[in-house]
Amino acid sequence: MATIALTKDTFNETIENNDTVIVDFWAAWCGPCKSFAPTFDTASENHSDVVFGKVDTEAQQELAQACNIRSIPTLMIFREKILLYSQAGALSPSQLEDIIDKAKQLDMDQVREDIKKQESNTQAQ
């Protein structure tokens, strides 16, 4: 599957309507972004069950700010509307594959339970 361009108008809808979404925040002037792009594109071709989206931080400054993007490239992985991973820096193909595999293997019921426990602990303090 090819990557899709995400905008402030399509970002939330994409997260909400797909099981797994991986987002690359990038800019045309960014050297590491350019070197990471082929890795991201190859992964999108290898994982047809995952939506791969790209956010041009120059064209989508409001969205980048809302997502608290401080440096690029930044990769975010959402599964079942939950942000599982958010980290800046270009990854090697093997690192990206490893992260995708781990995200797919997570028990999301356990993740939701852990989130509820954390929220309960925060409220109790």
C-alpha positions in Angstrom: 0.0 0.0 0.0 1.3 3.4 -0.9 1.7 6.1 1.8 -1.1 8.7 2.1 -0.7 12.4 2.8 -2.4 13.4 6.1 -3.7 16.8 6.9 -5.4 18.4 9.9 -8.7 17.5 8.1 -7.9 13.8 7.6 -5.6 13.0 10.5 -8.1 12.1 13.2 -10.5 10.4 10.8 -7.6 8.2 9.6 -6.6 7.2 13.2 -10.2 6.5 14.1 -11.1 4.4 11.0 -8.1 2.2 10.8 -6.7 -0.5 13.1 -3.1 0.4 12.8 -1.7 3.7 11.5 2.0 4.7 11.2 2.7 8.4 10.7 5.9 10.0 9.5 6.2 13.7 10.3 8.7 15.1 7.8 9.7 18.2 5.8 11.3 18.6 2.3 14.3 20.5 3.7 15.2 17.7 6.3 18.1 15.5 5.3 17.3 12.7 7.7 13.7 12.8 6.5 14.8 12.3 2.9 17.0 9.4 3.9 14.2 7.7 5.9 11.5 8.1 3.2 12.6 5.0 1.2 12.6 2.9 4.4 9.1 4.1 5.2 7.8 3.6 1.7 9.2 0.0 1.6 7.5 -0.8 4.9 4.2 0.5 3.5 4.5 -1.9 0.6 5.4 -4.8 3.0 2.4 -4.2 5.4 -0.8 -3.9 3.4 -2.8 -4.3 6.7 -1.3 -1.0 8.1 -2.1 2.6 6.9 1.1 4.6 6.4 0.6 8.3 6.5 3.0 11.2 6.0 2.5 14.7 7.5 4.5 17.5 5.8 5.2 19.6 8.8 5.8 22.7 6.7 2.3 22.5 5.0 0.6 21.2 8.2 2.2 23.4 10.9 -1.0 23.4 13.0 -1.2 19.6 13.0 2.5 19.2 13.8 2.1 21.6 16.7 -1.0 19.8 17.9 1.0 16.5 17.9 3.8 18.2 19.8 6.4 17.6 17.1 9.7 19.2 18.2 12.1 17.5 15.7 11.8 15.5 12.5 11.5 12.9 11.3 9.2 11.8 14.1 7.4 8.5 13.8 4.1 7.8 15.6 2.3 4.4 15.7 -1.4 4.2 16.6 -3.2 0.9 17.1 -7.0 0.9 17.8 -6.8 4.7 18.3 -4.1 4.4 21.0 -0.7 6.1 20.5 1.8 3.3 21.2 5.0 4.9 19.9 6.2 8.4 19.3 9.9 9.1 18.7 12.0 11.4 16.7 14.9 10.1 14.5 15.3 8.1 11.3 15.2 4.3 11.7 16.9 1.6 9.8 14.7 -0.8 7.9 15.3 -3.5 10.5 14.5 -1.1 13.4 11.2 -0.1 11.6 10.2 -3.7 10.9 10.9 -4.6 14.6 8.7 -1.8 15.9 5.9 -2.6 13.5 6.0 -6.3 14.5 6.0 -5.4 18.2 3.0 -3.1 17.7 1.1 -5.8 15.8 1.8 -8.4 18.6 0.6 -6.2 21.5 -2.4 -7.4 23.4 -4.6 -4.3 23.1 -6.9 -5.4 25.8 -3.9 -5.4 28.2 -2.8 -2.0 26.9 -6.3 -0.5 27.6 -6.3 -2.1 31.1 -2.8 -0.7 31.8 -4.0 2.8 30.7 -7.0 2.6 33.0 -4.7 1.6 35.9 -2.4 4.5 35.2 -5.4 6.9 35.0 -6.7 5.6 38.3 -3.4 6.0 40.0 -3.1 9.6 38.6 -6.5 10.5 39.9 -5.9 9.0 43.3 -2.8 11.2 43.8 
